Amino acid sequence: MYHSTGTAGTFTFRQGDDIVVIDGPGTTQGQAITAYGPSGIKGESGATALGGKPRIPTPR
């Protein structure tokens, strides 16, 4: 995990080549700003947002 030293206060999580940037303190605390990597977007929310099946990774 990496913590931004800028004024935004974001948190960046990395697992292998997958990255997620999460908003820090404030009204949107804990919400994902962006996520990317070879695993693609998975789960019900990813399938709802982009179509496809929850268990199939989104192509890069």
Backbone bond lengths (Angstrom), bond angles and torsions (degrees), N, CA, C in turn:
res aa  C-N    CA-C-N  psi(-1)  N-CA   C-N-CA  omega(-1)  CA-C   N-CA-C  phi
1 M - - - 1.444 - - 1.522 107.88 -
2 Y 1.330 114.99 140.60 1.450 121.75 177.37 1.525 108.14 -123.77
3 H 1.318 117.33 140.93 1.459 121.52 178.76 1.523 108.36 -113.10
4 S 1.332 116.97 131.31 1.460 121.55 179.68 1.516 110.38 -63.82
5 T 1.318 116.15 139.00 1.461 119.86 175.11 1.521 110.67 -95.41
6 G 1.328 117.50 -2.17 1.460 121.82 177.99 1.518 111.33 -80.64
7 T 1.311 116.37 -172.17 1.467 120.91 -177.95 1.526 112.80 -77.29
8 A 1.331 118.37 -16.56 1.467 120.93 -177.57 1.522 112.43 -70.61
9 G 1.318 118.50 -32.68 1.457 121.30 178.61 1.520 113.35 66.60
10 T 1.317 117.81 40.56 1.460 120.80 179.74 1.523 110.53 -86.12
11 F 1.327 115.43 161.00 1.454 122.78 175.63 1.520 107.42 -119.15
12 T 1.320 116.78 135.28 1.454 121.80 178.36 1.521 108.12 -116.29
13 F 1.323 116.36 125.35 1.452 122.40 179.11 1.518 108.52 -111.12
14 R 1.334 115.91 137.20 1.454 120.52 179.21 1.518 108.91 -130.67
15 Q 1.333 115.94 133.30 1.457 121.91 172.30 1.516 106.00 -134.73
16 G 1.311 116.47 109.45 1.458 120.45 -173.28 1.519 108.70 63.80
17 D 1.329 116.32 -124.74 1.464 120.92 178.83 1.523 112.71 -99.13
18 D 1.327 117.85 6.30 1.466 122.13 179.23 1.529 109.38 -92.35
19 I 1.342 115.87 137.23 1.471 122.60 -177.11 1.529 109.32 -128.70
20 V 1.336 116.51 138.93 1.467 122.36 172.64 1.521 107.63 -132.65
21 V 1.335 117.20 132.66 1.460 122.55 176.48 1.529 107.37 -110.33
22 I 1.320 116.56 122.76 1.465 123.84 -175.49 1.526 108.95 -112.97
23 D 1.333 116.63 140.61 1.459 121.70 177.52 1.519 110.06 -71.54
24 G 1.320 115.96 141.74 1.460 122.38 -179.37 1.519 111.44 -89.15
25 P 1.335 116.99 -149.38 1.463 121.93 -175.71 1.532 113.12 -54.28
26 G 1.317 115.35 144.12 1.461 121.89 179.30 1.518 110.88 132.82
27 T 1.310 116.60 -171.22 1.465 120.72 -175.72 1.522 113.15 -69.03
28 T 1.328 118.25 -22.07 1.470 120.92 178.92 1.525 111.85 -106.17
29 Q 1.308 116.93 20.71 1.461 122.16 -179.24 1.522 111.62 -52.35
30 G 1.332 115.73 131.13 1.458 121.12 176.38 1.512 114.72 87.65
31 Q 1.320 118.57 -5.79 1.457 120.77 179.27 1.524 110.10 -85.96
32 A 1.336 116.20 141.63 1.454 121.19 179.31 1.522 110.12 -71.14
33 I 1.329 115.89 131.77 1.452 121.99 175.24 1.523 108.80 -88.03
34 T 1.327 116.43 -45.93 1.457 122.10 177.42 1.522 108.87 -158.16
35 A 1.305 116.35 158.78 1.462 122.80 176.44 1.517 107.43 -150.70
36 Y 1.324 116.58 140.71 1.451 119.75 179.19 1.523 109.70 -158.76
37 G 1.312 115.87 161.18 1.454 122.15 178.92 1.507 110.99 147.92
38 P 1.314 116.86 177.25 1.452 121.24 -175.16 1.529 114.56 -67.48
39 S 1.325 118.30 -20.24 1.467 119.93 179.79 1.519 112.17 -72.82
40 G 1.331 116.88 -20.14 1.461 120.43 -179.46 1.514 111.18 70.99
41 I 1.322 115.29 -173.65 1.458 121.65 -179.66 1.519 107.77 -93.91
42 K 1.315 116.60 127.31 1.451 121.61 -177.14 1.520 110.48 -125.07
43 G 1.281 115.24 174.43 1.448 121.61 175.60 1.514 112.67 86.67
44 E 1.322 115.78 173.35 1.464 121.94 -176.92 1.515 112.25 -60.81
45 S 1.348 117.94 -40.82 1.458 119.20 -177.50 1.524 111.54 -68.73
46 G 1.322 118.02 -36.84 1.454 121.05 177.07 1.515 111.75 -66.60
47 A 1.327 116.48 -40.54 1.458 120.82 178.38 1.527 110.89 -67.07
48 T 1.314 117.09 -37.99 1.465 120.89 177.78 1.523 110.72 -65.94
49 A 1.331 116.45 -41.24 1.464 120.61 -177.75 1.519 112.84 -71.79
50 L 1.339 116.70 -39.40 1.457 119.95 -171.28 1.520 115.16 -117.76
51 G 1.322 117.57 -5.21 1.461 120.36 -176.50 1.519 110.38 84.66
52 G 1.284 116.37 175.46 1.467 121.12 -178.66 1.514 111.63 87.42
53 K 1.314 114.37 -173.49 1.467 120.26 -178.01 1.525 110.22 -98.58
54 P 1.342 117.06 145.92 1.464 121.41 -175.31 1.525 114.48 -57.41
55 R 1.340 118.57 -30.77 1.459 120.22 -173.98 1.530 113.52 -92.72
56 I 1.325 117.44 -3.04 1.465 119.84 -179.30 1.532 108.60 -99.51
57 P 1.347 117.78 120.74 1.467 119.68 179.99 1.535 111.73 -60.50
58 T 1.304 116.06 147.25 1.457 122.48 175.56 1.525 108.04 -76.90
59 P 1.319 119.45 132.14 1.464 119.55 179.33 1.521 111.73 -64.10
60 R 1.306 116.36 153.42 1.465 120.80 178.73 1.488 110.72 -68.58
